[in-house]
Structure formats: structure tokens, C-alpha cells
Amino acid sequence: MSQDLITKTLKTYFIKKGKSLKVIQRYLSVKYRMHIEEKILRKRLQDLRVN
């Protein structure tokens, strides 16, 4: 999977720092104005764990 903004954010905040997906969703919304559904973040996280 390519190192896009969502992937980098998931690696940094979910895997390394242990933040919840809700917090990551809020972070992306506030900082980058990206409104991403939680199920999409879960799917991306699942793809990260497979690779």
C-alpha cells in the first residue's frame, strides 16, 4: 500500500500511539478537512495489517 496521508496517519496514531479510530477521524477532519467514514478507516487499517 502506498504511503498516502491516511496510511501515515493510521501508522502514527493508531499503531504507534494507540489512538482510537474516532480520534483519527476527528484529526483528519480538523487538520486536513478530510471527512472519512470510520468503516473506511477500519478497511485501510485491515489492509495495513495484511501487508
C-alpha distance matrix in Angstrom:
0.0 3.8 6.6 8.5 11.6 10.9 8.1 10.7 13.5 12.4 12.1 15.3 17.4 16.6 15.7 17.9 20.6 20.8 21.2 21.3 19.1 22.2 22.4 18.9 19.6 22.9 21.4 19.1 22.1 24.5 22.8 20.7 22.5 19.4 20.7 18.0 19.2 18.8 17.7 14.7 13.9 14.7 12.4 9.3 10.8 11.4 7.8 7.3 10.6 10.0 7.6
3.8 0.0 3.8 5.8 9.4 9.9 7.6 9.4 12.5 12.6 12.2 14.8 17.3 17.2 16.7 18.3 20.8 21.6 21.6 22.1 19.9 22.7 22.4 18.7 19.5 22.3 20.4 17.9 20.9 23.1 20.9 18.6 20.8 18.1 20.0 17.8 19.8 19.8 19.3 15.9 14.9 16.6 14.7 11.2 12.9 14.3 11.1 10.1 13.6 13.6 10.9
6.6 3.8 0.0 3.8 6.7 8.0 5.7 6.1 9.6 10.4 9.8 11.7 14.4 15.1 14.7 15.7 18.0 19.3 19.2 20.1 18.3 21.0 20.1 16.4 17.7 20.1 17.8 15.5 18.9 20.6 18.1 16.2 18.9 16.6 18.8 17.1 19.4 19.2 19.4 16.2 14.5 16.5 15.4 11.7 12.7 15.0 12.4 10.5 13.9 14.9 12.3
8.5 5.8 3.8 0.0 3.8 5.6 5.4 6.2 8.6 10.1 10.8 12.3 14.2 15.1 15.7 16.8 18.5 19.5 18.7 19.3 17.0 19.2 18.5 14.7 15.3 17.6 15.4 12.7 15.7 17.6 15.2 12.9 15.3 13.0 15.5 14.1 16.8 17.2 17.7 14.3 12.9 15.6 14.7 11.1 12.8 15.4 13.2 11.9 15.6 16.8 14.8
11.6 9.4 6.7 3.8 0.0 3.8 5.5 5.2 6.1 8.6 10.0 10.5 11.9 13.4 14.7 15.5 16.5 17.6 16.3 16.9 14.8 16.5 15.4 11.7 12.4 14.3 11.8 9.1 12.4 13.9 11.5 9.5 12.2 10.3 13.0 12.1 15.1 15.6 16.9 13.8 11.9 15.0 15.0 11.6 12.9 16.1 14.7 13.2 16.7 18.5 17.0
10.9 9.9 8.0 5.6 3.8 0.0 3.8 5.5 5.1 6.1 8.6 9.9 10.4 11.0 12.7 14.3 15.1 15.5 14.1 14.1 11.5 13.6 13.1 9.3 9.8 12.4 10.7 8.2 11.4 13.7 12.1 10.4 12.3 9.6 11.3 9.5 12.0 12.0 13.2 10.2 8.1 11.3 11.4 8.2 9.5 12.8 12.0 10.8 14.1 16.1 15.3
8.1 7.6 5.7 5.4 5.5 3.8 0.0 3.8 5.4 5.2 6.2 8.6 10.1 10.1 10.6 12.5 14.2 14.7 14.2 14.6 12.6 15.4 14.9 11.2 12.5 15.3 13.5 11.5 15.0 17.0 15.3 13.9 16.1 13.4 14.9 12.7 14.5 13.9 14.4 11.6 9.2 11.3 11.1 7.3 7.9 11.0 9.7 7.7 11.1 13.1 11.9
10.7 9.4 6.1 6.2 5.2 5.5 3.8 0.0 3.8 5.5 5.2 6.1 8.5 9.8 10.1 10.8 12.4 13.8 13.5 14.9 13.6 16.1 14.7 11.2 13.2 15.3 12.7 11.3 15.1 16.3 14.0 13.3 16.1 14.2 16.3 14.8 16.9 16.2 17.4 14.8 12.0 14.2 14.6 10.9 10.7 14.0 13.0 10.3 13.2 15.7 14.0
13.5 12.5 9.6 8.6 6.1 5.1 5.4 3.8 0.0 3.8 5.5 5.2 5.8 7.6 9.3 10.0 10.5 11.6 10.5 11.7 10.5 12.6 11.0 7.5 9.8 11.7 9.1 8.3 12.1 13.2 11.4 11.3 13.9 12.2 13.9 12.6 14.7 13.7 15.6 13.5 10.3 12.7 14.0 10.9 10.4 14.1 14.0 11.6 14.2 17.1 16.2
12.4 12.6 10.4 10.1 8.6 6.1 5.2 5.5 3.8 0.0 3.8 5.5 5.5 5.1 6.6 8.7 9.6 9.7 9.0 9.7 8.5 11.5 10.6 7.4 9.8 12.5 10.8 10.3 13.8 15.5 14.4 14.2 16.2 13.9 14.7 12.5 13.7 11.9 13.3 11.7 8.1 9.7 11.2 8.4 6.9 10.6 11.1 8.7 10.8 14.0 13.7
12.1 12.2 9.8 10.8 10.0 8.6 6.2 5.2 5.5 3.8 0.0 3.8 5.9 5.8 5.0 6.4 8.6 9.6 10.3 12.0 11.6 14.7 13.5 10.6 13.5 15.8 13.7 13.4 17.1 18.4 16.7 16.7 19.2 17.1 18.4 16.3 17.4 15.6 16.6 14.9 11.5 12.5 13.6 10.5 8.5 11.7 11.7 8.4 10.0 13.3 12.4
15.3 14.8 11.7 12.3 10.5 9.9 8.6 6.1 5.2 5.5 3.8 0.0 3.8 6.1 6.1 5.2 6.5 8.7 9.1 11.7 12.0 14.5 12.3 9.9 13.3 14.7 12.1 12.6 16.2 16.7 14.9 15.7 18.4 17.1 18.6 17.2 18.6 16.9 18.6 17.2 13.6 14.9 16.6 13.6 11.7 15.1 15.4 12.2 13.6 17.0 16.0
17.4 17.3 14.4 14.2 11.9 10.4 10.1 8.5 5.8 5.5 5.9 3.8 0.0 3.8 6.0 5.8 4.9 6.1 5.5 8.1 8.9 11.2 8.8 7.0 10.7 11.9 9.8 11.1 14.4 14.9 13.8 15.1 17.3 16.0 17.0 15.6 16.7 14.6 16.8 16.0 12.2 13.5 15.9 13.5 11.4 14.9 16.0 13.3 14.4 18.0 17.8
16.6 17.2 15.1 15.1 13.4 11.0 10.1 9.8 7.6 5.1 5.8 6.1 3.8 0.0 3.8 5.9 5.8 4.6 4.9 6.4 7.2 10.3 9.2 7.6 10.9 12.9 11.8 12.8 15.8 17.0 16.5 17.3 19.1 17.2 17.4 15.3 15.6 12.9 14.6 14.2 10.4 10.7 13.3 11.6 8.7 11.9 13.6 11.1 11.6 15.3 15.8
15.7 16.7 14.7 15.7 14.7 12.7 10.6 10.1 9.3 6.6 5.0 6.1 6.0 3.8 0.0 3.8 6.0 5.6 7.8 9.7 10.7 14.0 12.9 11.3 14.5 16.6 15.2 15.9 19.2 20.4 19.4 20.1 22.1 20.1 20.7 18.3 18.6 15.9 16.9 16.4 12.8 12.5 14.4 12.4 9.2 11.7 13.1 10.0 9.8 13.6 13.7
17.9 18.3 15.7 16.8 15.5 14.3 12.5 10.8 10.0 8.7 6.4 5.2 5.8 5.9 3.8 0.0 3.8 5.9 8.4 11.4 13.0 15.8 13.9 12.6 16.2 17.6 15.5 16.8 20.2 20.6 19.3 20.5 22.9 21.5 22.4 20.6 21.3 18.8 20.3 19.6 15.8 16.0 18.0 15.7 12.8 15.4 16.5 13.1 13.1 16.7 16.3
20.6 20.8 18.0 18.5 16.5 15.1 14.2 12.4 10.5 9.6 8.6 6.5 4.9 5.8 6.0 3.8 0.0 3.8 5.7 9.3 11.7 13.8 11.4 10.9 14.7 15.4 13.6 15.6 18.6 18.7 17.8 19.5 21.8 20.7 21.5 20.0 20.7 18.1 20.1 19.8 16.0 16.4 19.1 17.1 14.3 17.1 18.7 15.7 15.8 19.5 19.5
20.8 21.6 19.3 19.5 17.6 15.5 14.7 13.8 11.6 9.7 9.6 8.7 6.1 4.6 5.6 5.9 3.8 0.0 3.8 6.6 9.4 11.7 10.2 10.3 13.7 14.9 13.9 15.9 18.6 19.2 18.9 20.5 22.2 20.7 20.8 19.0 18.9 15.9 17.8 18.1 14.4 14.1 17.1 15.9 12.7 15.3 17.5 15.0 14.5 18.3 19.1
21.2 21.6 19.2 18.7 16.3 14.1 14.2 13.5 10.5 9.0 10.3 9.1 5.5 4.9 7.8 8.4 5.7 3.8 0.0 3.8 6.7 8.3 6.4 7.0 10.3 11.2 10.6 12.9 15.2 15.7 16.0 17.7 19.0 17.8 17.6 16.2 16.2 13.4 15.9 16.3 12.7 13.1 16.4 15.2 12.7 15.6 17.9 15.8 16.0 19.7 20.5
21.3 22.1 20.1 19.3 16.9 14.1 14.6 14.9 11.7 9.7 12.0 11.7 8.1 6.4 9.7 11.4 9.3 6.6 3.8 0.0 3.8 5.4 5.3 6.5 8.7 10.1 10.7 12.6 14.3 15.6 16.5 17.8 18.4 16.8 15.9 14.1 13.4 10.3 12.8 13.9 10.6 10.6 14.3 14.0 11.6 14.3 17.0 15.7 15.8 19.3 20.7
19.1 19.9 18.3 17.0 14.8 11.5 12.6 13.6 10.5 8.5 11.6 12.0 8.9 7.2 10.7 13.0 11.7 9.4 6.7 3.8 0.0 3.8 5.4 5.0 6.0 8.5 9.6 10.5 12.1 14.2 15.2 15.8 16.0 13.9 12.7 10.5 9.8 6.7 9.4 10.2 7.1 7.7 11.3 11.1 9.6 12.4 14.8 14.1 14.9 18.0 19.3
22.2 22.7 21.0 19.2 16.5 13.6 15.4 16.1 12.6 11.5 14.7 14.5 11.2 10.3 14.0 15.8 13.8 11.7 8.3 5.4 3.8 0.0 3.8 5.4 5.0 6.2 8.6 10.0 10.5 12.3 14.1 15.1 14.8 13.2 11.6 10.3 9.5 7.1 10.6 11.9 9.5 10.6 14.1 14.1 13.2 15.9 18.2 17.7 18.7 21.7 23.0
22.4 22.4 20.1 18.5 15.4 13.1 14.9 14.7 11.0 10.6 13.5 12.3 8.8 9.2 12.9 13.9 11.4 10.2 6.4 5.3 5.4 3.8 0.0 3.8 5.4 5.1 6.1 8.7 9.8 10.5 11.9 13.6 14.0 13.1 12.5 11.9 12.1 10.2 13.7 14.2 11.3 12.9 16.2 15.4 14.2 17.4 19.5 18.2 19.3 22.6 23.5
18.9 18.7 16.4 14.7 11.7 9.3 11.2 11.2 7.5 7.4 10.6 9.9 7.0 7.6 11.3 12.6 10.9 10.3 7.0 6.5 5.0 5.4 3.8 0.0 3.8 5.4 4.9 6.2 8.5 9.9 10.4 11.4 12.2 10.8 10.7 9.7 10.7 9.2 12.4 11.9 8.7 11.0 13.8 12.4 11.6 15.1 16.6 15.3 17.0 20.1 20.6
19.6 19.5 17.7 15.3 12.4 9.8 12.5 13.2 9.8 9.8 13.5 13.3 10.7 10.9 14.5 16.2 14.7 13.7 10.3 8.7 6.0 5.0 5.4 3.8 0.0 3.8 5.5 5.4 6.2 8.8 10.2 10.5 10.2 8.4 7.4 6.5 7.5 6.9 10.5 10.1 7.9 10.7 13.3 12.5 12.6 15.8 17.2 16.7 18.6 21.3 22.0
22.9 22.3 20.1 17.6 14.3 12.4 15.3 15.3 11.7 12.5 15.8 14.7 11.9 12.9 16.6 17.6 15.4 14.9 11.2 10.1 8.5 6.2 5.1 5.4 3.8 0.0 3.8 5.5 5.0 6.1 8.4 9.8 9.3 9.0 8.4 9.2 10.4 10.2 13.9 13.8 11.8 14.4 17.1 16.2 16.2 19.5 20.9 20.1 22.0 24.9 25.4
21.4 20.4 17.8 15.4 11.8 10.7 13.5 12.7 9.1 10.8 13.7 12.1 9.8 11.8 15.2 15.5 13.6 13.9 10.6 10.7 9.6 8.6 6.1 4.9 5.5 3.8 0.0 3.8 5.4 5.3 5.8 7.8 8.9 8.9 9.8 10.6 12.6 12.4 15.8 15.0 12.4 15.4 17.8 16.1 15.9 19.6 20.5 19.2 21.3 24.3 24.3
19.1 17.9 15.5 12.7 9.1 8.2 11.5 11.3 8.3 10.3 13.4 12.6 11.1 12.8 15.9 16.8 15.6 15.9 12.9 12.6 10.5 10.0 8.7 6.2 5.4 5.5 3.8 0.0 3.8 5.6 5.4 5.3 6.3 5.5 7.1 7.9 10.8 11.4 14.5 12.9 10.9 14.3 16.1 14.1 14.8 18.4 18.8 17.8 20.4 23.0 22.9
22.1 20.9 18.9 15.7 12.4 11.4 15.0 15.1 12.1 13.8 17.1 16.2 14.4 15.8 19.2 20.2 18.6 18.6 15.2 14.3 12.1 10.5 9.8 8.5 6.2 5.0 5.4 3.8 0.0 3.8 5.8 5.8 4.4 4.7 5.3 7.7 10.4 11.8 15.1 13.9 12.7 16.1 17.9 16.6 17.5 20.9 21.5 20.9 23.5 26.0 26.0
24.5 23.1 20.6 17.6 13.9 13.7 17.0 16.3 13.2 15.5 18.4 16.7 14.9 17.0 20.4 20.6 18.7 19.2 15.7 15.6 14.2 12.3 10.5 9.9 8.8 6.1 5.3 5.6 3.8 0.0 3.8 5.9 5.5 7.7 9.0 11.5 14.1 15.1 18.6 17.5 15.9 19.2 21.2 19.6 20.2 23.7 24.4 23.4 25.8 28.6 28.4
22.8 20.9 18.1 15.2 11.5 12.1 15.3 14.0 11.4 14.4 16.7 14.9 13.8 16.5 19.4 19.3 17.8 18.9 16.0 16.5 15.2 14.1 11.9 10.4 10.2 8.4 5.8 5.4 5.8 3.8 0.0 3.8 6.0 8.0 10.6 12.7 15.8 16.7 19.8 18.2 16.3 19.7 21.4 19.2 19.8 23.5 23.7 22.3 25.0 27.7 27.1
20.7 18.6 16.2 12.9 9.5 10.4 13.9 13.3 11.3 14.2 16.7 15.7 15.1 17.3 20.1 20.5 19.5 20.5 17.7 17.8 15.8 15.1 13.6 11.4 10.5 9.8 7.8 5.3 5.8 5.9 3.8 0.0 3.8 5.4 8.8 10.9 14.4 16.0 18.7 16.5 15.1 18.8 19.9 17.6 19.0 22.4 22.1 21.2 24.2 26.5 25.7
22.5 20.8 18.9 15.3 12.2 12.3 16.1 16.1 13.9 16.2 19.2 18.4 17.3 19.1 22.1 22.9 21.8 22.2 19.0 18.4 16.0 14.8 14.0 12.2 10.2 9.3 8.9 6.3 4.4 5.5 6.0 3.8 0.0 3.8 6.3 9.4 12.8 15.0 17.7 15.9 15.2 18.9 20.0 18.4 20.0 23.2 23.2 22.7 25.7 27.9 27.5
19.4 18.1 16.6 13.0 10.3 9.6 13.4 14.2 12.2 13.9 17.1 17.1 16.0 17.2 20.1 21.5 20.7 20.7 17.8 16.8 13.9 13.2 13.1 10.8 8.4 9.0 8.9 5.5 4.7 7.7 8.0 5.4 3.8 0.0 3.8 6.1 9.7 12.0 14.4 12.2 11.8 15.6 16.4 14.9 16.8 19.8 19.7 19.6 22.6 24.5 24.4
20.7 20.0 18.8 15.5 13.0 11.3 14.9 16.3 13.9 14.7 18.4 18.6 17.0 17.4 20.7 22.4 21.5 20.8 17.6 15.9 12.7 11.6 12.5 10.7 7.4 8.4 9.8 7.1 5.3 9.0 10.6 8.8 6.3 3.8 0.0 3.8 6.7 9.5 12.0 10.5 10.8 14.2 15.2 14.6 16.5 19.2 19.6 20.0 22.7 24.5 24.9
18.0 17.8 17.1 14.1 12.1 9.5 12.7 14.8 12.6 12.5 16.3 17.2 15.6 15.3 18.3 20.6 20.0 19.0 16.2 14.1 10.5 10.3 11.9 9.7 6.5 9.2 10.6 7.9 7.7 11.5 12.7 10.9 9.4 6.1 3.8 0.0 3.8 6.5 8.5 6.8 7.2 10.6 11.5 11.1 13.1 15.6 16.1 16.8 19.3 21.0 21.7
19.2 19.8 19.4 16.8 15.1 12.0 14.5 16.9 14.7 13.7 17.4 18.6 16.7 15.6 18.6 21.3 20.7 18.9 16.2 13.4 9.8 9.5 12.1 10.7 7.5 10.4 12.6 10.8 10.4 14.1 15.8 14.4 12.8 9.7 6.7 3.8 0.0 3.8 5.5 5.4 6.7 8.9 10.2 11.0 12.7 14.6 15.8 17.0 18.9 20.6 21.9
18.8 19.8 19.2 17.2 15.6 12.0 13.9 16.2 13.7 11.9 15.6 16.9 14.6 12.9 15.9 18.8 18.1 15.9 13.4 10.3 6.7 7.1 10.2 9.2 6.9 10.2 12.4 11.4 11.8 15.1 16.7 16.0 15.0 12.0 9.5 6.5 3.8 0.0 3.8 5.4 5.1 6.2 8.7 9.9 10.4 12.3 14.3 15.2 16.5 18.5 20.2
17.7 19.3 19.4 17.7 16.9 13.2 14.4 17.4 15.6 13.3 16.6 18.6 16.8 14.6 16.9 20.3 20.1 17.8 15.9 12.8 9.4 10.6 13.7 12.4 10.5 13.9 15.8 14.5 15.1 18.6 19.8 18.7 17.7 14.4 12.0 8.5 5.5 3.8 0.0 3.8 5.4 4.9 6.2 8.6 9.7 10.4 12.4 14.2 15.3 16.7 18.7
14.7 15.9 16.2 14.3 13.8 10.2 11.6 14.8 13.5 11.7 14.9 17.2 16.0 14.2 16.4 19.6 19.8 18.1 16.3 13.9 10.2 11.9 14.2 11.9 10.1 13.8 15.0 12.9 13.9 17.5 18.2 16.5 15.9 12.2 10.5 6.8 5.4 5.4 3.8 0.0 3.8 5.4 5.0 6.2 8.5 9.8 10.6 12.3 14.3 15.5 16.9
13.9 14.9 14.5 12.9 11.9 8.1 9.2 12.0 10.3 8.1 11.5 13.6 12.2 10.4 12.8 15.8 16.0 14.4 12.7 10.6 7.1 9.5 11.3 8.7 7.9 11.8 12.4 10.9 12.7 15.9 16.3 15.1 15.2 11.8 10.8 7.2 6.7 5.1 5.4 3.8 0.0 3.8 5.4 5.1 6.1 8.5 9.8 10.4 12.4 14.3 15.5
14.7 16.6 16.5 15.6 15.0 11.3 11.3 14.2 12.7 9.7 12.5 14.9 13.5 10.7 12.5 16.0 16.4 14.1 13.1 10.6 7.7 10.6 12.9 11.0 10.7 14.4 15.4 14.3 16.1 19.2 19.7 18.8 18.9 15.6 14.2 10.6 8.9 6.2 4.9 5.4 3.8 0.0 3.8 5.5 5.0 6.1 8.6 9.7 10.6 12.5 14.5
12.4 14.7 15.4 14.7 15.0 11.4 11.1 14.6 14.0 11.2 13.6 16.6 15.9 13.3 14.4 18.0 19.1 17.1 16.4 14.3 11.3 14.1 16.2 13.8 13.3 17.1 17.8 16.1 17.9 21.2 21.4 19.9 20.0 16.4 15.2 11.5 10.2 8.7 6.2 5.0 5.4 3.8 0.0 3.8 5.4 5.0 6.2 8.6 10.0 10.7 12.7
9.3 11.2 11.7 11.1 11.6 8.2 7.3 10.9 10.9 8.4 10.5 13.6 13.5 11.6 12.4 15.7 17.1 15.9 15.2 14.0 11.1 14.1 15.4 12.4 12.5 16.2 16.1 14.1 16.6 19.6 19.2 17.6 18.4 14.9 14.6 11.1 11.0 9.9 8.6 6.2 5.1 5.5 3.8 0.0 3.8 5.4 5.0 6.2 8.8 10.0 10.9
10.8 12.9 12.7 12.8 12.9 9.5 7.9 10.7 10.4 6.9 8.5 11.7 11.4 8.7 9.2 12.8 14.3 12.7 12.7 11.6 9.6 13.2 14.2 11.6 12.6 16.2 15.9 14.8 17.5 20.2 19.8 19.0 20.0 16.8 16.5 13.1 12.7 10.4 9.7 8.5 6.1 5.0 5.4 3.8 0.0 3.8 5.4 4.9 6.3 8.8 10.1
11.4 14.3 15.0 15.4 16.1 12.8 11.0 14.0 14.1 10.6 11.7 15.1 14.9 11.9 11.7 15.4 17.1 15.3 15.6 14.3 12.4 15.9 17.4 15.1 15.8 19.5 19.6 18.4 20.9 23.7 23.5 22.4 23.2 19.8 19.2 15.6 14.6 12.3 10.4 9.8 8.5 6.1 5.0 5.4 3.8 0.0 3.8 5.4 5.2 6.4 8.9
7.8 11.1 12.4 13.2 14.7 12.0 9.7 13.0 14.0 11.1 11.7 15.4 16.0 13.6 13.1 16.5 18.7 17.5 17.9 17.0 14.8 18.2 19.5 16.6 17.2 20.9 20.5 18.8 21.5 24.4 23.7 22.1 23.2 19.7 19.6 16.1 15.8 14.3 12.4 10.6 9.8 8.6 6.2 5.0 5.4 3.8 0.0 3.8 5.5 5.2 6.5
7.3 10.1 10.5 11.9 13.2 10.8 7.7 10.3 11.6 8.7 8.4 12.2 13.3 11.1 10.0 13.1 15.7 15.0 15.8 15.7 14.1 17.7 18.2 15.3 16.7 20.1 19.2 17.8 20.9 23.4 22.3 21.2 22.7 19.6 20.0 16.8 17.0 15.2 14.2 12.3 10.4 9.7 8.6 6.2 4.9 5.4 3.8 0.0 3.8 5.5 5.4
10.6 13.6 13.9 15.6 16.7 14.1 11.1 13.2 14.2 10.8 10.0 13.6 14.4 11.6 9.8 13.1 15.8 14.5 16.0 15.8 14.9 18.7 19.3 17.0 18.6 22.0 21.3 20.4 23.5 25.8 25.0 24.2 25.7 22.6 22.7 19.3 18.9 16.5 15.3 14.3 12.4 10.6 10.0 8.8 6.3 5.2 5.5 3.8 0.0 3.8 5.5
10.0 13.6 14.9 16.8 18.5 16.1 13.1 15.7 17.1 14.0 13.3 17.0 18.0 15.3 13.6 16.7 19.5 18.3 19.7 19.3 18.0 21.7 22.6 20.1 21.3 24.9 24.3 23.0 26.0 28.6 27.7 26.5 27.9 24.5 24.5 21.0 20.6 18.5 16.7 15.5 14.3 12.5 10.7 10.0 8.8 6.4 5.2 5.5 3.8 0.0 3.8
7.6 10.9 12.3 14.8 17.0 15.3 11.9 14.0 16.2 13.7 12.4 16.0 17.8 15.8 13.7 16.3 19.5 19.1 20.5 20.7 19.3 23.0 23.5 20.6 22.0 25.4 24.3 22.9 26.0 28.4 27.1 25.7 27.5 24.4 24.9 21.7 21.9 20.2 18.7 16.9 15.5 14.5 12.7 10.9 10.1 8.9 6.5 5.4 5.5 3.8 0.0
